[in-house]
Amino acid sequence: MVFILHPRLDEEGVASAIEQVTNWIVSSGGEVIETEPWGRRRLAYPIQKQWEGYYVVQRLRMAPEAVAELERNLRLSEDVMRHLIVRPGA
């Protein structure tokens, strides 16, 4: 999963947002294998009138039924501007 956090967040806010996303995954029975913060990067096009965002990549394992709830939480979060969840190929 990749998600982009709003650039208004400071380091503490970014850490809190990552922890919140991790808690959503764990509470739905999933597990986070690895969290890789990529840092602040320029976006290819503006999202919510912003040209920068804080990228985070998480490798996770969770049941397919739980993904819908995770996506719902990500969409409702004001700190997450975009997200993408993909299943690695076999």
C-alpha positions in Angstrom: 0.0 0.0 0.0 1.1 3.5 -0.8 -0.5 6.6 0.8 0.3 10.3 0.5 -0.1 12.5 3.6 -1.0 16.2 3.5 2.1 18.4 3.5 0.8 20.6 6.4 1.7 17.8 8.8 4.9 18.2 10.8 7.1 15.2 11.8 5.0 14.5 14.8 1.8 14.6 12.8 3.2 12.3 10.1 4.2 9.8 12.8 0.8 10.0 14.3 -0.9 9.5 10.9 1.2 6.4 10.2 0.4 5.0 13.6 -3.3 5.6 13.0 -3.2 3.7 9.6 -1.2 0.9 11.3 -3.8 0.6 14.0 -6.6 0.3 11.4 -4.7 -2.6 9.8 -4.0 -4.4 13.1 -7.6 -3.8 14.4 -9.0 -5.5 11.3 -6.9 -8.6 11.9 -4.0 -7.7 9.6 -0.3 -7.2 10.2 2.1 -4.6 8.9 5.3 -6.3 7.6 7.3 -3.1 6.8 6.7 0.6 6.9 8.9 2.7 4.6 8.5 6.5 4.8 9.7 8.0 1.6 9.5 11.6 2.8 8.2 14.8 1.2 8.1 14.7 -2.5 6.7 16.7 -5.4 3.5 15.4 -6.9 3.0 14.9 -10.6 -0.2 16.9 -10.5 -1.9 19.0 -7.8 -4.1 17.1 -5.3 -6.4 19.3 -3.1 -4.4 22.3 -4.5 -1.2 20.9 -3.1 2.0 20.2 -5.1 3.8 18.2 -2.4 2.9 15.3 -0.2 4.5 12.9 2.3 4.8 9.4 0.8 4.6 6.3 2.9 4.9 2.7 1.6 3.6 -0.1 3.8 3.8 -3.8 3.1 1.0 -5.6 4.9 -0.9 -8.8 5.1 -4.7 -8.8 5.7 -7.8 -10.7 4.7 -9.4 -9.5 1.4 -12.7 -8.7 3.3 -10.9 -6.2 5.5 -9.5 -4.1 2.7 -12.9 -2.4 2.1 -13.0 -1.1 5.7 -9.3 0.1 5.4 -10.1 2.0 2.2 -13.1 3.6 3.8 -11.0 4.8 6.8 -8.3 6.1 4.4 -10.9 8.0 2.3 -12.4 9.6 5.5 -9.1 10.7 6.9 -8.3 14.4 6.4 -4.6 13.7 6.6 -4.5 11.1 3.7 -4.7 12.8 0.3 -4.4 9.6 -1.8 -3.9 5.9 -1.3 -3.3 2.8 -3.5 -3.6 -0.8 -2.3 -2.3 -3.5 -4.6 -1.9 -7.2 -4.2 1.5 -8.5 -5.2 1.6 -11.0 -8.1 2.0 -14.6 -7.4 
